Amino acid sequence: MPKGYLIGHITVNDAGAYAEYVQRDTPILERHGGRFIVRAGQSETLEGAAEKRHVVIEFPSYAAARGAYDDPEYQAVADIRRRTADSTIILVEGT
């Protein structure tokens, strides 16, 4: 079965408040089988435009990734991200 991935491209506007999002989202996503493959770190935009921070979370399946994103507890925490950062979140099926 193909895996599912949540990919986030983020520019943090309020680092102090965003830290709460990072602390609270991790256990929720891990409960759904999520495993952080990329979480910030050094990056270069070699072509085009991009946000400053990148996150890739691997899940056992596309459905598991979708379930994690749709989880009401995660959505409540995601509101912190929406208030404190500019972000694009992508759900993708992969290998």
N, C-alpha and C positions, 0 to 999 in steps of 0.2 A: 504494500500500500504506500502511495506517495506521502511524503511528509508535508506539513503545512508550516508556513513561516509568516511571522509578523515582522515587517520591516518598518522602522521608524527613521525619518529624517527630521531632525529637530534643531532649532536654534533657541537656546534658553535665554529668556529675558529677565528672569528673577531667580538667580541661583539658590538663594536661601529657601524660597518657597518650593522650588522644583525638587530640592533634596527630599522633601516629604513625599513627593510623588514616587521617586525612585525607591525610597524605603518601603512604601506601602504597596507598590505594584508587584514587586518581586515575589512575595509569597503567594499572591493570588495567581499569577501566571505559572509559577512552578506547580501549584496544585493541579493545574490543567495539563501538566506534562511538559511545560515550557522549559527550555534550556537556552540560556543566553550564549550565543555564538560570538556576537560582537556587541560591545557596550561602550560606546564612545571610543577613546583612544585616538591615536594619531591618524589623520586621513588627509588626502589631497584630492581636490576636484580637478581631474585631468581634462575634462571636457564638460561644457555646459555650466549650469548653476546648481548649487546644492545648499542645503542647510549645513550647520557647523558640526552637528553631532549625528552619529548613525548607530542604529541598534538593529540587530537581527536576532530573533528568538525562534528557535526550532521547536516544533511540536510533532507528536507522533503521526498526526494526520491533519488535513485541511480542516475537517470538522472540529478537531480539538482546538486548533488555533482560533477558529471562528467562535467556538464556545467560550474560550478565554476572553476574547474581545467583548462578546455579548454579555458576559457575566455581570449582573447588576452591581456587584461589589467592585469589580474592575471599573465599570463605567463611572461610579461615584468617585473613584480615585483619579480616573482620567480627566475629570473636570479640573483637577489641580494642574495637570499638564496643559490643558486648554487655556487656563488663565495665565500661566507663567511662561509659556513658550509658543513659538510658531512651529507647527509640525504637520507632517504628512505621514499617515500610517497606511501601509499597504499589506494586504493579505495575499499570499501567493502559494500555489502548490508547487512542490519541488521534489527532488530526489533525496 
